[in-house]
Amino acid sequence: MMQIYEPLKQHALDLGRQMQSSSRIRVGTALCGMAAGASEVLETLIKEIGDRGADVSVNEVGCLGLCYAEPLVDIQLPGGPRVFYGNVSVDEVPELLESHITQGQPLWDRALAYTGDDALVSAPYLQDLTMMQGQVRVALRNAGHIDPADIYQYIASGGYAGLAKALSSMTPQEVQEAVAGSGLRGRGGAAFSTGTKWRFLMGSPGPTKYILCNCEEGDPGAFNDKGILESDPHTLVEGMILAGYATGASNGVVFIRHGHDGPIERTKKAIEDAYRLNLLGQSILGSEFSFDAEVSLVGESYVSGEETALMEAVEGHRAMPRFRPPFPAAYGVWGKPSNINNIKTLSYVPEIIAKGAEWFAGLGTERSKGTAILCLSGAIERPGLMEVPMGMTLRHALETLGGGVPGGRPIKLLQTGGPLGGVLGAQQLDVELDFDAMARAGAILGSGGIIVAADDTCAVDLTRLLITFCQFESCGKCFPCRLGMTHMTEILERICRFEGVPEDLELIEKVGTTMAVGSLCGHGQLGFNPVRSALRFFGDEFKTHIEEKRCVAGVCSGEYLTPVRSRR
């Protein structure tokens, strides 16, 4: 296997050296960049370079994580530093090209940061930017640096080395044990041991098994799964193949929501290129192991992020959870033993195998190993994507790296882990990024989405919005969730209209508790989480709405246009 991989890697390195011999421009074209106007900037760059007849290669890259600086463009002359320019407009393109490309003079007063060797620059080094300090990039190691459509750039950066190592010198059992020994826990929300989950599938008989990759990612405020697929889809493909090798699975399915065009296109391209280089398909790298992969699309359905609902969607059915047992490891998609992992989870695996379980286990806390990928949005100075060691406090991540609330105003609350997560008060900012610590605080890390709010946000109204979303997205299969979400929405709307009564707080707790114990899947089981945590930290605001008939933030007007399903 290494006899095939090493020449492949050498070819990739040779191609990389050829690219370095000419001027190079990279443009971030992930969703954040496109929303900020990156497509127009890219178009203008290509036209201007053509008009000038300049010898310049232009590459699209994914998200570096500095979403606040998009559109992000970096320029590198042969042998020179890589200079990053943030918030680039179409009108600035001619000046950038004239000065940096034609004259060889970077616009240092305009530069956001740089990498490489240059002692004469006035811009900060990339890793010295406030948001980049303290980051440890594993799953996001290539994000913003390589062209996601170029498999050779991934290989040149060490890609598929873990797969080659596993196939040439490790048994499936050893790969599973390495993942278990690393302490990797699922990044989809449940935080279950990945190695243990894989062991369940290993023990299931049958010639055909499936690895399913969940990229439904419907949480408002979460965009890290899409960020990985837009920036470095091969790290997922490699992780999926390794999961298949460890568990004896022969097929992989990447599950993506319709409309996420960037992730869909780049993942499909990655799979096609992996087949072309015999990194997928029959006898991978000359081994006895074969594995096939495909992308499966589904319409918008938040509940399809639940593993059994996901399997129903892949089969072409309405996304509704199944009764368990049997569990997916015994009876999964199309009745075959299956294992469902989040994309972030699988994206860690190549580095764990390449560098060893001990390396990954050395990151993070005693029970939460590795890193946390956070999506910062809302009232935050530097919204974006970051990967930090587990154990970092929320305060450091949000106030130091993220810059806190614009204007220096204090943080009032955080909404974490998606709508089924929790609402935390500012007094919880010193909680560590740790699965268990977050749970004790009344929230979950979940998808990694963190929405920050200042004092102009009403905690009651925010909770109403979260439950309204959950009610709308309930599949309706089980009545505790279907009716419970409806009742909680009605109660919260009543409180926000200043028509609530003290008994409403007791009633909503009864409804939520019933949902937690009686619902079929996590949508209903966790549906009370945002209300419970909001009442814990902002109970006084609920009482003010009920007893004094006023909103402390001045937000609640009493008039709402709430989207509802017909079943409500």
C-alpha positions in Angstrom: 0.0 0.0 0.0 2.8 2.5 0.9 4.4 1.6 -2.4 1.4 3.0 -4.2 0.8 5.9 -1.8 4.4 7.3 -1.6 4.7 8.0 -5.4 1.2 9.6 -5.3 2.3 11.9 -2.5 5.6 12.7 -4.3 3.6 13.6 -7.4 1.4 15.9 -5.3 4.4 17.6 -3.7 5.9 18.1 -7.2 2.7 19.8 -8.3 2.8 22.0 -5.3 6.3 23.1 -6.0 5.3 24.0 -9.6 2.5 26.1 -8.3 4.9 28.0 -6.0 7.0 29.0 -9.0 4.4 31.5 -10.2 2.3 34.1 -8.4 -0.8 32.7 -6.7 -4.0 34.2 -5.5 -6.5 32.4 -3.2 -10.1 33.5 -2.7 -12.4 32.2 0.1 -15.5 31.0 -1.6 -17.3 29.2 1.3 -20.8 30.3 2.1 -19.6 33.2 4.3 -17.4 34.5 1.5 -20.1 34.2 -1.1 -22.6 36.0 1.1 -20.1 38.8 1.4 -19.5 39.1 -2.3 -16.6 36.7 -3.0 -18.1 35.5 -6.3 -18.0 39.1 -7.7 -14.4 39.6 -6.4 -13.3 36.3 -7.9 -14.9 37.1 -11.3 -13.2 40.6 -11.3 -9.8 39.1 -10.3 -10.0 36.5 -13.2 -11.0 39.2 -15.7 -8.3 41.7 -14.6 -5.6 39.1 -14.7 -6.7 38.0 -18.2 -6.6 41.7 -19.3 -3.1 42.1 -17.9 -1.8 38.9 -19.3 -0.3 38.1 -15.9 1.1 34.7 -15.0 -1.0 34.2 -12.0 -3.0 31.1 -10.8 -6.2 31.8 -9.0 -7.5 29.1 -6.5 -10.8 28.9 -4.6 -10.3 27.9 -1.0 -12.8 27.4 1.8 -13.3 29.2 5.1 -10.3 30.3 7.1 -12.7 30.9 10.0 -12.4 34.7 9.8 -15.9 35.2 8.6 -15.9 38.8 9.8 -13.1 39.6 7.2 -14.9 38.1 4.2 -14.4 38.4 1.2 -10.9 37.2 2.1 -8.2 37.3 -0.6 -4.6 36.3 -0.2 -1.7 36.9 -2.7 1.6 35.2 -2.8 4.5 36.0 -5.1 7.2 33.3 -5.8 9.3 33.0 -2.7 7.4 35.7 -0.9 5.1 35.8 2.0 1.4 35.0 1.7 -0.5 38.2 2.4 -4.1 38.2 3.4 -6.5 41.1 2.6 -9.8 41.2 4.4 -13.2 42.7 3.3 -12.0 43.1 -0.3 -14.4 44.9 -2.6 -14.6 44.7 -6.3 -13.3 48.3 -6.6 -10.1 47.4 -4.8 -9.1 44.5 -7.1 -7.2 46.6 -9.7 -5.1 48.4 -7.1 -4.3 45.1 -5.3 -3.1 43.5 -8.6 -1.2 46.6 -9.8 0.7 47.0 -6.5 1.2 43.4 -5.4 1.4 41.5 -8.7 2.7 44.0 -11.2 5.0 46.1 -9.0 5.7 43.4 -6.4 4.8 45.7 -3.5 2.2 44.3 -1.1 -0.2 46.9 0.3 0.9 46.4 3.9 -1.3 49.2 5.2 -4.3 47.3 3.7 -3.2 43.8 4.8 -5.0 41.8 7.5 -2.2 39.4 8.1 0.6 37.3 6.5 2.4 34.0 6.7 5.9 33.1 5.6 9.2 34.7 6.2 9.4 38.5 5.9 10.9 40.7 8.6 10.0 43.9 6.9 6.2 43.7 7.1 4.0 45.8 9.3 1.0 43.4 9.2 0.5 40.8 12.0 1.4 37.2 11.5 -1.7 35.1 10.8 -1.5 33.1 14.0 -1.1 36.4 16.0 -4.5 37.7 15.0 -6.6 37.7 18.1 -9.1 35.2 16.8 -6.4 32.8 15.8 -4.5 32.8 19.1 -5.0 29.6 21.1 -6.6 27.7 18.2 -5.5 24.1 17.6 -6.7 23.0 14.2 -7.2 19.4 13.6 -10.4 18.9 11.6 -10.0 22.5 10.2 -6.2 22.1 9.6 -6.5 22.7 5.9 -9.5 25.1 5.9 -8.7 28.2 3.9 -5.3 26.9 2.8 -6.0 24.3 0.1 -8.3 24.2 -2.9 -11.1 21.7 -1.8 -11.5 20.7 -5.4 -7.8 19.6 -5.8 -7.1 16.2 -4.3 -3.4 16.7 -4.9 -3.3 19.7 -2.6 -4.9 17.6 0.2 -2.4 14.7 -0.4 0.5 17.2 -0.4 -0.6 18.4 3.0 -0.5 14.9 4.5 -3.9 13.7 3.3 -4.6 10.0 3.0 -1.4 9.2 5.0 -3.6 7.8 7.8 -5.4 5.6 5.4 -2.2 4.3 3.8 -0.8 3.6 7.3 -3.9 1.8 8.4 -4.1 -0.4 5.3 -0.4 -1.2 5.3 0.4 -1.8 9.0 -2.8 -1.9 11.1 -5.6 -4.4 11.5 -9.2 -3.2 11.6 -9.2 -4.0 15.3 -6.1 -1.8 15.9 -7.8 1.1 14.1 -10.8 0.8 16.3 -8.7 0.6 19.4 -6.7 3.7 18.3 -9.9 5.7 18.0 -11.2 4.3 21.3 -7.9 5.1 23.0 -7.9 8.6 21.7 -11.0 9.4 23.7 -12.8 10.7 20.7 -16.5 11.4 21.5 -19.2 12.1 18.9 -19.5 15.8 17.9 -23.1 15.6 16.8 -24.6 16.3 20.2 -24.8 13.0 22.2 -21.0 13.0 22.8 -21.0 9.1 22.8 -17.7 7.3 22.5 -16.8 6.9 18.9 -14.7 3.8 19.5 -17.5 2.1 21.4 -20.0 2.9 18.7 -17.7 1.4 16.1 -17.3 -1.7 18.2 -21.1 -2.2 18.1 -20.9 -2.4 14.3 -17.9 -4.6 14.3 -19.8 -7.2 16.2 -22.7 -7.2 13.7 -22.7 -10.1 11.2 -23.4 -9.6 7.5 -21.4 -9.0 4.3 -22.8 -5.5 3.8 -22.5 -2.7 6.3 -22.9 1.0 6.0 -21.1 4.1 7.4 -23.5 7.1 7.3 -22.2 10.6 7.6 -24.7 13.1 9.0 -24.4 16.6 7.5 -28.0 17.7 8.0 -26.9 20.5 10.2 -30.2 22.3 10.6 -29.3 24.2 13.8 -29.6 27.9 13.5 -26.1 29.3 14.2 -24.2 26.2 13.2 -22.1 26.0 10.1 -19.1 23.9 11.0 -20.1 20.8 9.1 -20.8 22.8 6.0 -17.5 24.6 6.6 -15.5 21.3 6.6 -17.2 20.1 3.4 -16.7 23.5 1.7 -13.0 23.7 2.8 -11.6 20.2 3.1 -14.1 17.5 2.0 -11.3 14.9 1.6 -10.7 14.8 5.4 -14.3 13.5 5.7 -13.9 11.0 2.8 -10.7 9.7 4.4 -12.3 9.4 7.8 -15.3 7.6 6.4 -13.0 5.1 4.6 -11.1 4.5 7.9 -14.4 4.0 9.7 -15.4 1.4 7.1 -12.1 -0.4 7.4 -12.3 -0.5 11.2 -15.9 -1.8 11.3 -16.0 -4.1 8.2 -18.4 -1.7 6.4 -18.3 -1.7 2.6 -20.4 1.4 1.8 -20.5 5.0 2.9 -23.2 7.6 2.5 -22.8 11.3 3.1 -26.2 12.8 4.0 -26.5 16.5 3.0 -29.6 18.8 2.9 -30.8 20.0 -0.5 -29.8 23.5 -1.3 -26.4 23.4 0.3 -24.8 23.7 -3.1 -21.2 24.4 -2.1 -20.9 21.4 0.3 -22.7 19.1 -2.1 -20.6 20.0 -5.2 -17.3 19.8 -3.3 -18.1 16.5 -1.6 -19.2 14.9 -4.9 -16.0 16.1 -6.5 -13.9 14.8 -3.7 -15.5 11.4 -4.0 -15.0 11.3 -7.8 -11.3 12.2 -7.4 -10.8 9.6 -4.7 -12.2 6.9 -7.0 -9.9 8.1 -9.8 -6.8 7.7 -7.7 -8.0 4.3 -6.2 -8.5 5.8 -2.8 -12.1 4.6 -3.1 -13.5 1.6 -4.8 -12.1 -1.9 -5.2 -8.8 -3.0 -3.6 -7.9 0.5 -2.2 -4.2 1.3 -2.7 -3.7 -2.4 -3.7 -5.1 -3.8 -0.5 -7.8 -6.3 0.0 -10.1 -3.7 1.4 -12.9 -2.2 -0.9 -15.2 0.7 0.0 -17.8 2.7 -2.0 -19.2 6.1 -1.2 -21.9 8.4 -2.4 -23.8 11.6 -1.5 -27.5 11.4 -0.6 -29.7 14.5 -0.6 -32.9 15.2 1.3 -35.3 18.0 1.6 -35.3 20.4 4.6 -36.1 18.5 7.7 -34.5 19.3 11.0 -35.4 16.0 12.6 -33.5 14.1 9.9 -30.4 14.8 11.9 -31.7 12.1 14.3 -29.9 8.9 13.2 -32.9 6.7 12.5 -34.8 9.5 10.8 -31.7 10.1 8.7 -31.8 6.4 7.6 -35.5 6.8 6.6 -34.6 9.8 4.5 -31.7 8.0 2.8 -34.2 5.3 1.9 -36.4 7.8 0.3 -39.1 7.9 3.0 -40.3 10.8 5.1 -37.7 11.7 7.8 -39.3 10.2 10.9 -37.6 8.4 13.7 -37.8 4.6 14.1 -38.7 2.7 17.2 -35.7 1.1 18.9 -34.7 -1.7 19.3 -33.5 -2.9 16.9 -30.7 -0.4 16.9 -28.9 0.8 13.7 -25.8 -1.4 14.4 -28.0 -4.4 14.0 -30.7 -3.1 11.6 -29.9 0.1 9.9 -30.3 1.6 6.4 -32.0 -0.8 4.1 -32.1 -3.3 6.9 -28.2 -3.6 6.9 -26.0 -3.0 10.0 -25.1 0.7 10.0 -23.2 3.3 11.9 -24.0 7.0 11.9 -21.3 9.6 12.7 -21.3 13.3 12.5 -19.0 14.8 9.9 -16.8 16.6 12.5 -16.3 13.2 14.3 -15.1 11.5 11.2 -12.9 14.4 10.2 -10.7 13.9 13.3 -10.0 10.3 12.4 -7.3 10.7 9.7 -5.1 12.7 12.1 -5.7 10.3 15.0 -4.5 7.4 12.8 -1.6 9.3 11.3 -0.3 10.9 14.5 -1.5 8.3 17.1 -4.1 8.0 19.8 -1.9 9.5 22.4 -1.4 12.7 20.5 -5.2 13.4 20.3 -5.7 12.2 23.9 -3.2 14.8 25.0 -5.5 17.6 23.8 -8.5 18.7 25.9 -9.7 17.6 29.3 -9.8 14.3 31.2 -13.2 13.3 29.8 -13.5 15.6 26.7 -10.5 15.0 24.5 -9.5 16.9 21.4 -10.9 20.2 20.2 -14.2 22.0 20.0 -15.2 23.6 16.7 -17.3 26.7 17.5 -19.5 28.8 15.3 -19.8 32.3 16.7 -22.7 34.5 15.6 -25.1 37.1 17.0 -23.9 40.1 18.9 -20.2 39.3 18.6 -17.4 41.5 17.3 -15.7 38.7 15.3 -18.2 36.2 14.0 -16.7 33.1 12.5 -15.4 29.6 12.9 -12.7 28.5 15.3 -11.2 25.3 16.6 -9.9 25.5 20.2 -8.8 22.9 22.7 -11.4 21.4 24.9 -11.1 23.0 28.4 -11.0 26.6 27.2 -13.6 28.7 29.0 -16.6 30.2 27.2 -15.4 33.6 28.4 -12.0 33.3 26.7 -13.5 32.0 23.4 -16.2 34.6 23.2 -14.7 37.7 24.9 -11.0 37.3 24.0 -11.0 35.5 20.7 -14.4 36.6 19.5 -14.0 40.1 20.8 -17.2 40.2 22.9 -20.2 42.3 22.1 -19.5 45.2 19.7 -19.1 48.5 21.5 -17.9 46.9 24.7 -21.4 46.1 26.0 -21.6 43.0 28.3 -22.8 39.6 27.2 -26.3 39.0 28.5 -26.9 35.4 27.4 -25.7 32.6 25.2 -27.7 30.1 23.2 -25.6 27.0 22.7 -26.0 23.6 21.0 -28.8 24.6 18.7 -32.5 25.1 19.6 -32.5 21.9 21.7 -29.5 23.1 23.6 -29.7 25.7 26.3 -29.9 29.3 27.2 -27.1 30.3 29.5 -26.6 33.5 31.5 -23.5 35.6 31.7 -22.7 34.0 35.0 -21.9 30.8 33.1 -19.2 32.3 30.9 -16.5 30.7 33.0 -17.8 27.2 32.2 -15.2 25.1 30.3 -15.8 23.7 26.8 -16.3 20.2 28.1 -19.3 17.9 27.3 -19.9 17.2 31.0 -19.3 20.7 32.3 -21.7 22.1 29.7 -24.4 19.6 30.7 -24.0 20.5 34.4 -24.4 24.1 33.5 -27.8 23.4 31.9 -26.8 23.2 28.2 -25.0 21.1 25.6 -22.1 21.8 23.4 -23.9 20.0 20.6 -23.2 21.2 17.1 -20.9 23.9 18.4 -23.1 26.8 17.4 -23.0 29.7 20.0 -25.3 32.6 19.5 -24.4 35.6 21.6 -26.9 38.2 22.8 -26.6 41.5 24.6 -29.1 43.4 26.8 -31.4 44.3 23.9 -32.4 40.7 23.8 -35.4 39.4 25.8 -34.7 35.9 27.2 -38.4 35.1 27.2 -38.8 36.1 23.5 -35.7 34.2 22.5 -37.0 31.1 24.3 -40.3 31.5 22.4 -38.5 31.7 19.1 -36.5 28.5 19.9 -39.6 26.5 20.9 -41.5 27.9 17.8 -38.7 26.5 15.7 -38.9 23.1 17.4 -42.6 23.0 17.1 -42.5 23.7 13.4 -39.8 21.1 12.9 -41.4 18.3 14.9 -42.2 15.4 12.6 -45.4 14.7 14.5 -44.9 10.9 14.8 -45.3 10.8 18.6 -47.9 12.8 20.5 -45.7 13.9 23.5 -43.5 15.9 21.1 -46.3 16.9 18.7 -48.7 18.2 21.3 -46.0 19.2 23.9 -44.2 21.5 21.5 -47.6 23.1 20.5 -48.6 23.6 24.2 -45.2 25.1 25.1 -45.4 27.5 22.1 -48.8 28.6 23.1 -47.8 29.2 26.7 -44.7 31.2 25.7 -46.7 33.3 23.2 -49.2 34.0 26.0 -46.4 35.1 28.3 -44.9 37.3 25.6 -48.3 38.9 25.0 -48.4 39.8 28.7 -51.4 37.5 29.1 -49.6 34.9 31.2 -50.5 33.8 34.7 -48.2 32.4 37.4 -49.6 28.9 36.9 -48.2 28.9 33.4 -44.7 28.4 34.7 -45.8 25.2 36.5 -47.8 24.1 33.5 -44.9 24.5 31.0 -42.6 22.5 33.3 -45.2 19.6 33.4 -45.5 19.7 29.7 -41.7 19.7 29.2 -41.1 16.9 31.7 -43.8 14.7 30.0 -42.1 15.3 26.6 -38.7 14.4 28.0 -39.8 11.0 29.3 -42.4 10.1 26.6 -41.0 11.3 23.3 -39.7 8.8 20.7 -36.4 10.7 19.8 -34.1 13.5 21.0 -36.3 16.2 19.4 -38.9 15.8 22.0 -36.7 14.4 24.7 -34.5 17.5 24.6 -37.2 20.0 23.7 -37.7 21.3 27.2 -33.9 22.1 27.5 -34.1 25.7 26.3 -37.1 26.5 28.5 -35.6 24.8 31.6 -32.3 26.6 31.2 -33.9 30.0 30.5 -36.1 29.6 33.6 -33.0 28.8 35.6 -31.0 31.8 34.6 -33.7 34.3 33.6 -36.7 33.3 35.8 -37.1 36.9 36.9 -37.7 38.0 33.3 -40.5 35.5 33.0 -42.0 36.7 36.2 -41.8 40.3 35.1 -43.7 39.5 31.9 -46.4 37.7 34.0 -46.7 39.8 37.1 -45.7 43.3 35.8 -46.9 42.9 32.2 -43.7 44.4 30.8 -40.6 43.3 28.9 -37.3 44.4 30.5 -35.6 44.5 27.1 -38.6 46.4 25.5 -38.8 43.7 22.8 -42.1 42.0 23.3 -45.0 43.7 21.6 -47.6 41.0 21.9 -48.1 40.6 18.1 -46.5 37.6 16.4 -46.7 35.8 13.1 -45.7 32.3 14.1 -45.1 29.7 11.4 -47.0 26.6 12.3 -47.6 23.2 10.8 -51.2 22.3 9.9 -51.3 19.8 12.7 -51.2 22.6 15.4 
